[in-house]
Amino acid sequence: MKKLTYLVAIALLWACQPQERQALDLNYPETKKTDTTDIYFGTEVSDPYRWLEDDTSDETANWVTAQNQVTNAYLSNIDFRDEVKARLTELEDYEKVSAPFKGGDYYYFYKNDGLQNQSILYRVKNFEDEPEVFLDPNSFSDDGTTALGGLSFSDDYKYTAYSISEGGSDWRTAFIMHTETKELLSDKIKWIKFSGMSWYKDGFYYQRFDEPKEGDELSAANQYGKVYYHKVGTDQSKDKLIYSNPDNPENRFGASVSEDERFLFIYSYTGTSGNELYVKDLSDPASDFRPIITGFENDHYIVDNDGDDLIIHTNLEAPNNRIVRVNYKNPTSENWVDMIPETENVMTASTAGGNIFTSYLIDAKTAIKQYDYQGNLIRDVDLPGIGTASGFGGALEDEELFYSFTSFTVPYSVYKYDISSGESELHRRPELDFNPDEYETKQVFYTSKDGTKVPMFIVHKKGIEMNGKNPTWLYSYGGFNISLKPSFSTSRLVWLENGGVFAMPNIRGGGEYGEEWHKAGTKLQKINVFEDFIAAGEYLINEGYTSSDYLALQGGSNGGLLVGATINMRPDLAKVAFPMVGVMDMLRYQHFTIGRAWAADYGTSEDSEEMFKYLYSYSPVHNIDPDATYPAVMVTTADHDDRVVPAHSFKYAATLQEKNPDNPNPLLIRIETKAGHGAGMSTEKRIELNADMYSYAWYNMGVIPELAKKKM
């Protein structure tokens, strides 16, 4: 057993300052090493913890148990951990209601009374009536770890198809019930993944994969995706194969049917960005699939059809996106005509009530415009404030829609929008123990290592001292064209109300400034992402918000890679680090589940010697410095994560502990059970995770939060 001496805060001191500490012993489990190596372009790379990739072995299970015992023992030593959990629970206990959507004669909406593990789907014909429960995911399992994965109504609203996710897995199993009676049919459709359910007449299209071998369900590569059509009331074995590409096993597909059921569209993907697009005229039994666009260099999706014309959202020759119109009989790009041109701001689009609503990101904040189907501007939509608005979608016949608005200090609120007049009115706003007037949000622009200006949101209580001693939580993502926008978090309030600062930079790799911003953080430019994140931390320190002794870094998935790479490059930057469900082995990520799809952002170790060397230079598990002093690290992962398999985190934590046995700060891993990559996590598990992270951060900063001092 390896030993580490670390310093702990004395929980009975009063000031929110570094505390006198006492030494305790922490014993890491001994992790077996094997003589496993790979050779990449003549370079030999050791992989001594390869055995931890077998997530079904007893040996791995014993290792997980031993690591959790050490971590749980450490966390149980934090005197104020229960107070943190209690406050998180108290803040979370308020009614949360989603924006309603119209389905036949009913309005449907999700509601959580406060601490329910899963939100319940209700319906009502008039909002003055008492809502009835339509579907309660809390009934799917006794412990709340089975979640609703997706839901889709048939066009006549006779049937509802819904899918479930068990233990956080990306695998989905679908069921069908009568919408009116809520009677469950015998249909059971398995091995669905990364797919919706798009109805056509008395059935729906979906993507599935072949059933994996027993034991490989959560780790085997997902290949040979296929689109099937399932007819209501039949066994899955009778489903009709609609589309596949057996010559290209990495292809995945999406299928959608136009609202008028005229067209079937097939989206083909090999990565997380770039897709091909095909159309089939369902009104003509003799028609075949016709290519709209081939190749995977750009992103395209169907906004709607207008008779024979297709309305397409694309970034082809428009990095910030544009909307084009084309006849389906000659749909290739040389025939496209601009309908809503590209602007300097990134745009997405949706439809409702015979109108097109475009959403623009202006320095990561939302602006909405309303157009007709000829591309004529009707109005700029007045929003309730500066923040994030979403939900401007609905059916062709809708006269109203419901959208949500939120910001860092505005809870998720729902507004009703009159499509004809453009008037908004508040539909529902939650009530909780929080006064937004006590907090302020600002957006700053800082300079990264190469001179690039990067925006960052900073949130904190009004009147904080810029003394370098404010506990600061730095969070980002930086990948896959994903944009980070202002949003409200009750768990974040616990950090803020106890004098903490929250900072969120919109670093490269994301989609905040279009495809060029995204590409600037991919493949041979990936290190830009880490430099942007490091520069954000340096800005917060230089401006007096915090110092390295009070800075915590957090990121999940690709953001876990971000944190792991950052603390290898700059172990002195922060006091605490949370690499969550991260991609930590950049040489082997492509061999598991959907990992191959990430190559569009990362490249792979097999592409070329140059690409291998670049990945090897920052891969978190391969660049841990035995001579560095690392921050207090708590790696987090889950046993049912089949997006980023937990082996990434297992190998990374084992290597950290092996190479830095005498690190003055703890190097731990927290492994959740019956949970996955994050989606659908029960309320109870979410509260426990946040309580552990906040407690761990304050404890290692030597800070006693205000909520603990009140108990003294």
FENZIZI-V725586 format. One record per residue. RES is the residue in three letters. PSI is psi in whole degrees, 0 to 359 (* if undefined). Layout:
((RES | PSI) (RES | PSI))
//
This chain:
((MET | 133) (LYS | 149) (LYS | 147) (LEU | 131) (THR | 123) (TYR | 165) (LEU | 138) (VAL | 153) (ALA | 145) (ILE | 116) (ALA | 354) (LEU | 10) (LEU | 158) (TRP | 321) (ALA | 147) (CYS | 65) (GLN | 170) (PRO | 136) (GLN | 156) (GLU | 141) (ARG | 161) (GLN | 151) (ALA | 138) (LEU | 161) (ASP | 137) (LEU | 124) (ASN | 117) (TYR | 145) (PRO | 144) (GLU | 126) (THR | 121) (LYS | 143) (LYS | 143) (THR | 160) (ASP | 75) (THR | 126) (THR | 155) (ASP | 154) (ILE | 121) (TYR | 111) (PHE | 44) (GLY | 355) (THR | 126) (GLU | 127) (VAL | 122) (SER | 143) (ASP | 68) (PRO | 344) (TYR | 26) (ARG | 328) (TRP | 338) (LEU | 352) (GLU | 342) (ASP | 93) (ASP | 356) (THR | 358) (SER | 152) (ASP | 325) (GLU | 317) (THR | 318) (ALA | 320) (ASN | 322) (TRP | 316) (VAL | 314) (THR | 316) (ALA | 318) (GLN | 317) (ASN | 326) (GLN | 317) (VAL | 314) (THR | 315) (ASN | 323) (ALA | 319) (TYR | 312) (LEU | 325) (SER | 345) (ASN | 352) (ILE | 112) (ASP | 328) (PHE | 9) (ARG | 318) (ASP | 323) (GLU | 322) (VAL | 314) (LYS | 320) (ALA | 319) (ARG | 321) (LEU | 318) (THR | 317) (GLU | 315) (LEU | 327) (GLU | 342) (ASP | 69) (TYR | 158) (GLU | 126) (LYS | 124) (VAL | 133) (SER | 171) (ALA | 133) (PRO | 159) (PHE | 149) (LYS | 136) (GLY | 98) (GLY | 236) (ASP | 0) (TYR | 156) (TYR | 133) (TYR | 144) (PHE | 155) (TYR | 140) (LYS | 138) (ASN | 123) (ASP | 341) (GLY | 292) (LEU | 14) (GLN | 142) (ASN | 325) (GLN | 144) (SER | 146) (ILE | 141) (LEU | 120) (TYR | 167) (ARG | 156) (VAL | 144) (LYS | 324) (ASN | 142) (PHE | 347) (GLU | 343) (ASP | 164) (GLU | 123) (PRO | 150) (GLU | 146) (VAL | 126) (PHE | 316) (LEU | 124) (ASP | 101) (PRO | 342) (ASN | 342) (SER | 353) (PHE | 331) (SER | 159) (ASP | 331) (ASP | 7) (GLY | 14) (THR | 0) (THR | 125) (ALA | 160) (LEU | 123) (GLY | 328) (GLY | 163) (LEU | 140) (SER | 135) (PHE | 144) (SER | 159) (ASP | 332) (ASP | 4) (TYR | 20) (LYS | 324) (TYR | 154) (THR | 125) (ALA | 132) (TYR | 150) (SER | 155) (ILE | 152) (SER | 126) (GLU | 125) (GLY | 23) (GLY | 3) (SER | 153) (ASP | 344) (TRP | 142) (ARG | 144) (THR | 131) (ALA | 147) (PHE | 163) (ILE | 138) (MET | 158) (HIS | 127) (THR | 319) (GLU | 313) (THR | 344) (LYS | 22) (GLU | 130) (LEU | 130) (LEU | 176) (SER | 350) (ASP | 137) (LYS | 114) (ILE | 118) (LYS | 169) (TRP | 34) (ILE | 141) (LYS | 138) (PHE | 52) (SER | 144) (GLY | 189) (MET | 109) (SER | 115) (TRP | 145) (TYR | 115) (LYS | 241) (ASP | 39) (GLY | 187) (PHE | 158) (TYR | 145) (TYR | 163) (GLN | 139) (ARG | 166) (PHE | 164) (ASP | 149) (GLU | 125) (PRO | 163) (LYS | 149) (GLU | 129) (GLY | 343) (ASP | 7) (GLU | 326) (LEU | 2) (SER | 334) (ALA | 148) (ALA | 136) (ASN | 103) (GLN | 163) (TYR | 54) (GLY | 148) (LYS | 144) (VAL | 127) (TYR | 163) (TYR | 124) (HIS | 128) (LYS | 133) (VAL | 135) (GLY | 6) (THR | 160) (ASP | 149) (GLN | 331) (SER | 342) (LYS | 357) (ASP | 144) (LYS | 128) (LEU | 126) (ILE | 320) (TYR | 137) (SER | 171) (ASN | 80) (PRO | 342) (ASP | 347) (ASN | 87) (PRO | 339) (GLU | 350) (ASN | 137) (ARG | 160) (PHE | 152) (GLY | 147) (ALA | 134) (SER | 148) (VAL | 137) (SER | 155) (GLU | 328) (ASP | 5) (GLU | 22) (ARG | 320) (PHE | 147) (LEU | 128) (PHE | 136) (ILE | 126) (TYR | 131) (SER | 130) (TYR | 149) (THR | 341) (GLY | 199) (THR | 353) (SER | 151) (GLY | 129) (ASN | 154) (GLU | 161) (LEU | 130) (TYR | 154) (VAL | 144) (LYS | 133) (ASP | 105) (LEU | 345) (SER | 349) (ASP | 103) (PRO | 336) (ALA | 355) (SER | 154) (ASP | 175) (PHE | 134) (ARG | 128) (PRO | 132) (ILE | 313) (ILE | 136) (THR | 162) (GLY | 156) (PHE | 25) (GLU | 338) (ASN | 169) (ASP | 139) (HIS | 142) (TYR | 156) (ILE | 125) (VAL | 314) (ASP | 178) (ASN | 151) (ASP | 86) (GLY | 236) (ASP | 349) (ASP | 141) (LEU | 137) (ILE | 120) (ILE | 134) (HIS | 130) (THR | 154) (ASN | 16) (LEU | 122) (GLU | 25) (ALA | 84) (PRO | 334) (ASN | 5) (ASN | 148) (ARG | 168) (ILE | 131) (VAL | 164) (ARG | 142) (VAL | 149) (ASN | 137) (TYR | 339) (LYS | 335) (ASN | 69) (PRO | 1) (THR | 163) (SER | 334) (GLU | 346) (ASN | 1) (TRP | 142) (VAL | 128) (ASP | 134) (MET | 312) (ILE | 106) (PRO | 165) (GLU | 147) (THR | 186) (GLU | 353) (ASN | 146) (VAL | 138) (MET | 141) (THR | 169) (ALA | 152) (SER | 173) (THR | 154) (ALA | 139) (GLY | 32) (GLY | 21) (ASN | 157) (ILE | 129) (PHE | 122) (THR | 136) (SER | 125) (TYR | 141) (LEU | 115) (ILE | 101) (ASP | 47) (ALA | 14) (LYS | 151) (THR | 140) (ALA | 142) (ILE | 136) (LYS | 149) (GLN | 127) (TYR | 159) (ASP | 181) (TYR | 3) (GLN | 0) (GLY | 14) (ASN | 133) (LEU | 127) (ILE | 313) (ARG | 159) (ASP | 128) (VAL | 128) (ASP | 121) (LEU | 161) (PRO | 346) (GLY | 195) (ILE | 118) (GLY | 217) (THR | 121) (ALA | 140) (SER | 160) (GLY | 17) (PHE | 68) (GLY | 154) (GLY | 190) (ALA | 164) (LEU | 323) (GLU | 357) (ASP | 140) (GLU | 348) (GLU | 161) (LEU | 166) (PHE | 130) (TYR | 161) (SER | 152) (PHE | 138) (THR | 161) (SER | 186) (PHE | 332) (THR | 8) (VAL | 114) (PRO | 155) (TYR | 111) (SER | 151) (VAL | 134) (TYR | 145) (LYS | 133) (TYR | 125) (ASP | 114) (ILE | 325) (SER | 314) (SER | 337) (GLY | 13) (GLU | 138) (SER | 145) (GLU | 145) (LEU | 127) (HIS | 315) (ARG | 134) (ARG | 134) (PRO | 157) (GLU | 124) (LEU | 167) (ASP | 80) (PHE | 132) (ASN | 104) (PRO | 338) (ASP | 346) (GLU | 355) (TYR | 158) (GLU | 149) (THR | 134) (LYS | 157) (GLN | 126) (VAL | 164) (PHE | 119) (TYR | 169) (THR | 126) (SER | 178) (LYS | 322) (ASP | 11) (GLY | 356) (THR | 135) (LYS | 129) (VAL | 131) (PRO | 151) (MET | 133) (PHE | 139) (ILE | 129) (VAL | 137) (HIS | 171) (LYS | 147) (LYS | 142) (GLY | 16) (ILE | 151) (GLU | 134) (MET | 67) (ASN | 8) (GLY | 10) (LYS | 15) (ASN | 122) (PRO | 126) (THR | 133) (TRP | 112) (LEU | 116) (TYR | 138) (SER | 183) (TYR | 291) (GLY | 53) (GLY | 165) (PHE | 28) (ASN | 19) (ILE | 130) (SER | 132) (LEU | 125) (LYS | 160) (PRO | 134) (SER | 160) (PHE | 142) (SER | 120) (THR | 324) (SER | 324) (ARG | 332) (LEU | 325) (VAL | 320) (TRP | 315) (LEU | 316) (GLU | 346) (ASN | 26) (GLY | 10) (GLY | 161) (VAL | 137) (PHE | 130) (ALA | 136) (MET | 100) (PRO | 144) (ASN | 75) (ILE | 165) (ARG | 159) (GLY | 334) (GLY | 186) (GLY | 15) (GLU | 330) (TYR | 31) (GLY | 189) (GLU | 330) (GLU | 320) (TRP | 319) (HIS | 307) (LYS | 331) (ALA | 353) (GLY | 30) (THR | 161) (LYS | 242) (LEU | 6) (GLN | 13) (LYS | 327) (ILE | 339) (ASN | 323) (VAL | 314) (PHE | 322) (GLU | 322) (ASP | 319) (PHE | 316) (ILE | 317) (ALA | 327) (ALA | 315) (GLY | 318) (GLU | 323) (TYR | 313) (LEU | 324) (ILE | 313) (ASN | 329) (GLU | 359) (GLY | 5) (TYR | 320) (THR | 189) (SER | 175) (SER | 334) (ASP | 347) (TYR | 20) (LEU | 130) (ALA | 137) (LEU | 137) (GLN | 141) (GLY | 150) (GLY | 144) (SER | 245) (ASN | 330) (GLY | 334) (GLY | 319) (LEU | 315) (LEU | 311) (VAL | 317) (GLY | 316) (ALA | 321) (THR | 315) (ILE | 341) (ASN | 318) (MET | 321) (ARG | 72) (PRO | 343) (ASP | 355) (LEU | 320) (ALA | 164) (LYS | 330) (VAL | 147) (ALA | 137) (PHE | 88) (PRO | 110) (MET | 132) (VAL | 49) (GLY | 158) (VAL | 98) (MET | 340) (ASP | 95) (MET | 355) (LEU | 341) (ARG | 2) (TYR | 329) (GLN | 351) (HIS | 359) (PHE | 141) (THR | 246) (ILE | 12) (GLY | 324) (ARG | 331) (ALA | 342) (TRP | 355) (ALA | 334) (ALA | 330) (ASP | 322) (TYR | 328) (GLY | 169) (THR | 163) (SER | 350) (GLU | 351) (ASP | 310) (SER | 165) (GLU | 321) (GLU | 316) (MET | 319) (PHE | 311) (LYS | 324) (TYR | 313) (LEU | 317) (TYR | 331) (SER | 338) (TYR | 353) (SER | 119) (PRO | 317) (VAL | 338) (HIS | 358) (ASN | 26) (ILE | 127) (ASP | 115) (PRO | 346) (ASP | 359) (ALA | 156) (THR | 110) (TYR | 153) (PRO | 173) (ALA | 115) (VAL | 132) (MET | 102) (VAL | 138) (THR | 141) (THR | 184) (ALA | 150) (ASP | 341) (HIS | 19) (ASP | 103) (ASP | 19) (ARG | 296) (VAL | 100) (VAL | 145) (PRO | 345) (ALA | 327) (HIS | 309) (SER | 324) (PHE | 309) (LYS | 322) (TYR | 312) (ALA | 318) (ALA | 319) (THR | 318) (LEU | 311) (GLN | 322) (GLU | 315) (LYS | 343) (ASN | 56) (PRO | 336) (ASP | 19) (ASN | 132) (PRO | 346) (ASN | 148) (PRO | 149) (LEU | 94) (LEU | 165) (ILE | 135) (ARG | 117) (ILE | 110) (GLU | 147) (THR | 151) (LYS | 43) (ALA | 165) (GLY | 225) (HIS | 347) (GLY | 319) (ALA | 135) (GLY | 5) (MET | 137) (SER | 155) (THR | 318) (GLU | 314) (LYS | 325) (ARG | 316) (ILE | 316) (GLU | 317) (LEU | 312) (ASN | 322) (ALA | 318) (ASP | 320) (MET | 312) (TYR | 317) (SER | 315) (TYR | 318) (ALA | 306) (TRP | 317) (TYR | 315) (ASN | 343) (MET | 350) (GLY | 31) (VAL | 134) (ILE | 116) (PRO | 157) (GLU | 323) (LEU | 332) (ALA | 324) (LYS | 332) (LYS | 338) (LYS | 353) (MET | *))
//
